[in-house]
Amino acid sequence: MKLCYFNGRGLAETSRLLFAAAEQDYTDFRYPLEILDWKTYSFNREEFDKAKSDGSLVNSLNKVPYLEVDGDVICQSKTIERYLGRRFNMMGDTDLEAAKIDSICECLRDFKTDYQTVRKTEESDREVAMTVWFNETLPSKLNALEHLVNTNFSVGGRLSLADVSLFSFLTQFFDNTEAANDSMNNTPNIKSVVETVRSLDSVQQWLNTRPVTSF
């Protein structure tokens, strides 16, 4: 399999963590991306733009990430994650467990959407908005999600997509990693799941050897 994205964590990192957790080999293809201005989303991405213009990305709607599997292309990051979850036997043992795993992942998607609103707050108000997010909003959301998560493993008794997604969200998604970690102080189940994933040797190896990137 070949996972294609920019040279950053972003929308592909949960999938990369799934490969690591499952100890599965794959090609980690990265288009070079030079960030000119985050505020205006100004980038230099010549190789990616060339691939778009020559039709190489037509099957992914000219977007990344996408996953190549035996000549076929799967686009959309969440679809890729669910596909890998099924392929790596990380979607539970029953349809009900699979639905519970998926529901946790969808809750995290909602949390990310809410956070993007905070990030877009006017610069003069952003520091206050971020403080409220990490001290009040995120802990409140995690307290609610805690009721859906079991100790050590979110659903069932083994590693799932929900576990890897929680780890990715709470340790890789936010720039303020210390505040994100503190947001779990009152959610022992979620914290135990994050620590379960963190303790995997294959995940530690990935974190220690992956390319250093700006996002």
Buried (B, 14 or more C-beta within 10 A) or exposed (E): BEBBBBBBBBBBBBBBBBBBBBEEEBEBBBBEBEBEEEEEEEBEBEEBBEBBEEEEBEEBEBBBBBBBBEEEBBBBBBEBBBBBBEBBEBBBEEEEBBEBBBBBBEBBBEBEEEBEEBEEBEEEEBEEBBEEBBEEBBBEBBBEBBEBBBEBBBBBEEBBBBBBBBBBBBBBBBEEEEBBBBBBEEBEBBBBBBEBBEEBEBBEEBEEEBEEEEE
